[in-house]
Amino acid sequence: MLTASITNSPGVKNTYMRPRIVVFIPAHNEEKSIRDCLAGLGDQELPSGVELDVFVIADNCTDRTEERALDAGDEFRLNLYVLKTKNNKQRKVGALNHAWKNIYGDHLDIYFKELTPYQKIYKQSIKGILGMDADSRLAPHALIYMWEGLMSARNIGGVMAKYTMRMPKKKSSLSKDDVHYEEKLASGEYGGPITRWWTHQQKQDIASWLLDLQYHGGSTYVLGGQATLFRPEALQNIVDENKLDGPWQDESDVEDMLLTWQLQKSKWKTLISPKARCFVDAMRNYHTFRQQRNKWQSGTVGLLTNSDIDVKTKHTGKIWRSQIKAFINLIIRALFLALLVVSIVTDQFQWSWIWITPIIIASILNTILAVKTPMNRPIDVILAALLISPEIYLWVNLITFIHVWLDRFSATQKDGWANQYNAESGKTSSRIVQGILMAIIIIMIGIGFCVYYRDYLTSLGVQLATQSYITIGWTLLTYLTIFATLHMVYQIWTLRAKHTA
């Protein structure tokens, strides 16, 4: 019900506006995906008496995003409006804030005007703001699930849908005689075996993260931009407390995480919906995945270590523990490889069956995660049980971990958004082939060296000189492995809960 002050505003008589949810969809050259995103909104069941308005922010578009959005709005009978940014240099952050200012006013405008009576009523009618990516699609009923979560208590600032990567269709299912063959391949809707395998690894990674957060109460340290329903009062609180011109900031490569931490600092709860599902596109190859994860990881590390950004989260300890876990995983593998090579080369290697214990536990853990990953395939479960997929995926993430922390201590700072966009648009390419070839050459040279000097390397003098170091190394590795194994046992224990990813 409208307050008396607004009802009695000059020029407004007997005015009533139904409560509504507004959707902000920043879209930069998204003509291929915007229709699917809007189709998902057209599928939604709305809360009783609540309307839905959709704002597509065409951000520096050079394609037909605006036209496709308007056509889809008519097709799915949406109250849809297209906003265009002008000279926006803040990418997604600038597009989201543009939509915010369109409703709540722009305090940076030197000709700032008070909202009209209609705008005030419209602003007050907004009970939820749904932020979405243009390549995301809500599953049926997702919006009402998030709404129920947001309305369950006044101190809830945002509720995020559980998102999972869409599995590309089999490339082999496309007929080579199809006149649209190349167009369909370029759309990203289809993929080969490697692309589909890579997509599942990302799905399983996200599933593990979601299951862990739900086991610990459902609070999240990042309300993802893929699909999060915010309480307008909470966003306005962040704007006012931090003297911002909009809730989103470009001080970090992870603007959604920074906003979440600010909400938590202001005593707002940030939760995951146990039922709402959102489907998102995965990174289809190694190069785009690395650039995305570099942006995510560098943004996270930046928030943890940048004293200029005076905001922390109650999850700070958890995030630091994940960084320490990654470091331990790196040390274990690097130390194992070094000790194994030196022990074999100097003829001091001795196998122990106790080493099979962490391998078995890791296999059990990854099998459970693969089974709990939505829409899993038998081949993915088998590869997870054999530890083939998890180990490859872990090494890729460890390379990112090393890269990010080295960059953190370097003098030059990189633009994560630009790097990811350039990778996705094909402006940059991966050097993974050159890296693999270089590794093979180094290994072959190393093997040749060890064979040629075998008699010297296995001599008593070399064995005595290296024995103490090898013993210390295996002892350290044993303790680190025990720690990592106990953590895996704990993860298996948490997965007994009946949460779904």
ABEGO torsion letter per residue (X at the ends): XBBAAAAABBGBBGBBBBBBBBBBBBBBGAAAAAAAAAAAAAABBBBBGBBBBBBBBBBGBABAAAAAAAAAAAAAGBBBBBBBBBGBAAEAAAAAAAAAAAAAEBAABAABBBBBAAAAAAAAABABBBBBBAABBBBBGAAAAAAAAAAABAABABBBBBBBBBBBBBAAABBAABAAAAAAAAAGABBBAAAAAAAAAAAAAAAAAAAAAAAAGGBBABBBAABBBBBAAAAAAAAAAAGBABABBAABABAAAAAAAAAAAAGBBBBBBAABBBBBBBBABAAAAAAAAAAAAAAAAAAAABAABBBBBAAAAAAAAAAAAAAAAAAAAAAAAAAAAAAAAAGABBBBAAAAAAAAAAAAAAAAAAAABBGBBAAAAAAAAAGAAAAAAAAAAAAAAAAAAAAAABABBBBAAAAAAAAAAGABBBAAAAAAAAAAAAAAAAAAAAAAAAAAAABAAAAAAAAAAAAAAAAAAAAAAAAAAAAAAAAAAAAABABBX
